[in-house]
Amino acid sequence: MAHYLDTVPFSGIIRIRDMMYSVKDPFRLDQGDVSFDAPDTVKAAMHRAIDENRSHYLQTTGVPRLLELLAAKLRTRNGIPVAGVDEVMVTTGGIHALYLACQALLEPGDEVVIPDPTWPPCAGNVRAARAVPVPCPLHERLEWRYDFDELESKITPRTRAIYINSPHNPTGGVLRRSDVERVAAIVQRHGLWLLSDESYEDVIFDGEHVSPASLPGMHERTISLYTFSKTYAMTGLRLGYLAAHDAALRERMKKALFYTASNVTSVVQFGGIGALEGSQASVAACCRELQARRDLFYGGIASAAHGAFAGAPPRGAFYAFLRIDPQWQPPGGGHADSVSWTMAEYLITQGRIGCVPGVDFGANGEGYVRFCFARDRQELLGALDSMRALFTAPPARSPRAVP
Ligand SMILES: Cc1ncc(COP(=O)(O)O)c(C=O)c1O
């Protein structure tokens, strides 16, 4: 029996999702899904693939045309010196890319330094490879970036890799070029691997996205991880990819890919070709709209929540990771041990507002709550209205019944 899997936790996001099902007319600011639909270029390519009976097995690492397009994108947009299509692998979403990387790279007991807070499947995937996630705080006072001496202090003789994610879920922090150079220097100095999760590379409001594997000597020791989910609003279609130079590692990842999926769903891969061959106008347009939604949400939240939340607007991704006023108490009191969970349950059950407790992303996230502002403007405004009613309610009033 694979007892070790009992120690791999499910994300608290699942508990939240279950709670949301009991809420009528919810504001779904809990899940990291955009309200946009996949562009027509993707849908037309998938229709065509169905009409052409593209319903058969494919090459394990991806259909050749998609691999060619991805290699070209990685070279030109990310600046990664990808030598050929062999260095690219198509996966069932970004989460699968990370799974393959962890399975191929890690030995039982290896340590991987991960951000705290972090996207929960990061720690889960490290554990699923029987390795040990070692949290390193990101600091709000540093715009949710690292203290790099602290990052280096987490390295021990057991450290195999550092996982970074920029732009970052859940905080929206974006690493600067100089930060990426510091990470690269640490990785090289200690002979480590870098897992670079660039899922939100196209959602940057301020600054630039720097792919670590574009720096000298870094493609050789980096597994670069990507997804179509956020860039092309394809979350349910499950299409991701990775780039790696090391041949032995790629061979292992290919085995993990084969034994988990055989190949990624054919029609979806053709949708990916449509996305890359078509106009990229929707990518920039979505980013502009997300920035407007960010500003709308941050513009309203201070007054709507009467100071219950604080925090600066993020420079990337589409999450508001807000500090909860430590003085805040729900009517009737909450969890003694977690203000994050108290706030999340209050917002969900009393205000129909989906959110995720910060502590679900790591101990350093306690005292925070995450809202996704990639929902449409009406939904964001509805959530703010609901908050207004919730936080102006006199403390003695008994909570509204769950609708
Ligand atoms: C940081 C990060 N990495 C990877 C992913 C993977 O996304 P998917 O598996 O939908 O492609 C997500 C999704 O929310 C994410 O937030």
The ligand as a Tripos MOL2 file, in Angstrom:
@<TRIPOS>MOLECULE
LIG
   16    16     1     0     0
SMALL
NO_CHARGES

@<TRIPOS>ATOM
      1 C1          1.1830   28.7410   -9.5960 C.3       1 LIG1
      2 C2          0.4050   27.8210  -10.4560 C.ar      1 LIG1
      3 N1          1.0730   26.8990  -11.1470 N.ar      1 LIG1
      4 C3          0.4470   26.0360  -11.9500 C.ar      1 LIG1
      5 C4         -0.9230   26.0620  -12.0710 C.ar      1 LIG1
      6 C5         -1.4910   25.0030  -12.9590 C.3       1 LIG1
      7 O1         -2.5400   25.2650  -13.7040 O.3       1 LIG1
      8 P1         -3.2010   24.1640  -14.6450 P.3       1 LIG1
      9 O2         -2.9360   22.8220  -14.0790 O.co2     1 LIG1
     10 O3         -4.6450   24.5370  -14.6760 O.co2     1 LIG1
     11 O4         -2.5790   24.3300  -15.9710 O.co2     1 LIG1
     12 C6         -1.6810   26.9790  -11.3340 C.ar      1 LIG1
     13 C7         -3.1440   26.9960  -11.3860 C.2       1 LIG1
     14 O5         -3.8350   27.6410  -10.6580 O.2       1 LIG1
     15 C8         -0.9900   27.8980  -10.5140 C.ar      1 LIG1
     16 O6         -1.6290   28.8200   -9.7960 O.3       1 LIG1
@<TRIPOS>BOND
     1     1     2 1
     2     2     3 ar
     3     2    15 ar
     4     3     4 ar
     5     4     5 ar
     6     5     6 1
     7     5    12 ar
     8     6     7 1
     9     7     8 1
    10     8     9 2
    11     8    10 1
    12     8    11 1
    13    12    13 1
    14    12    15 ar
    15    13    14 2
    16    15    16 1
@<TRIPOS>SUBSTRUCTURE
     1 LIG1         1 GROUP 0 **** ****
